[in-house]
Amino acid sequence: MSTLYGYSDLISEDVETIDSDEEDEKRSSRDPDKSPFSIIWRDDLKNDNIKIPCSSLLIALGTTASAFAFTHILCNYDLELIGYGTDEKMTDDGNIETKSFDQIKTQQYSTQSVDRIYRLPSSSFVLIQLNSSIKSDRIWSISEQILNKFNFSNLNISNPVYIIQSRSSMDYVTIAGELENKSNLFIRYIKSSIIPTDDKITQTIKSIEPPNAIRGLSAALFTKLHQANIPVIILVVYQRHSSVNADALKLLQRILDRTSATLKPYIQLTEKTNKQLIRLASTQTSNMYS
């Protein structure tokens, strides 16, 4: 489905969470003593005139998508951290109290909010993880701050930008008005209109149907990429439970493996991945009762 649904939802909410599996992780961006959520780039990349080459882009929004990026990419590749998101407190002199990149790298994945931007040094593959709630009045500026930093090349209908996120399966309604919650786990997509209707993604899974919507940051990113004539596909994982589970991550891997030739080399199942799937699922389950 090439139509963008949920635009009115995007601009009408006071505070929009990125997706439903992080509702119990409210961010401090609502604290009046905190500065607005923004992206901090590495020192050698801070100049506005510097554009980062990017020929392949995966954006992971929310805890499930971030967990997928961690288990299937970050634990297998030595990606360099080039930016991170923050809403840290202001210092006495009015500057943002930022953390060093070494501090950000050492934060424990399973217990910390993850808002990071990575690049694979040997290529121009970029991975963006955003796992925080962001105020609605910051959504568009954050989208611009991220996308304007990159010099996109070789992005085409065969190599689109992929955005992945998750929502509760209880939120999905069929055209007939029935809840499609009989399945504990399923994936739907929305794509920009320049991607052909006979694309691999359309042959693999179903599209998001109205009245269902994408909203918040994913809608803003989709719109800005679409306006720039950059092909983009959003994959939404609908799952009954909000905690991260191995089945959802494995399903994402299978879908991307079938539909994205450019991402396929980065998301192969490895021994490290299998170990992380077990560890992460166990950690998330334990956190539900802590």
Order of alpha helices (4+ residues) and beta strands (2+ residues): alpha-beta-beta-beta-beta-alpha-beta-alpha-beta-beta-beta-alpha-beta-beta-beta-alpha-beta-alpha-beta-alpha-alpha
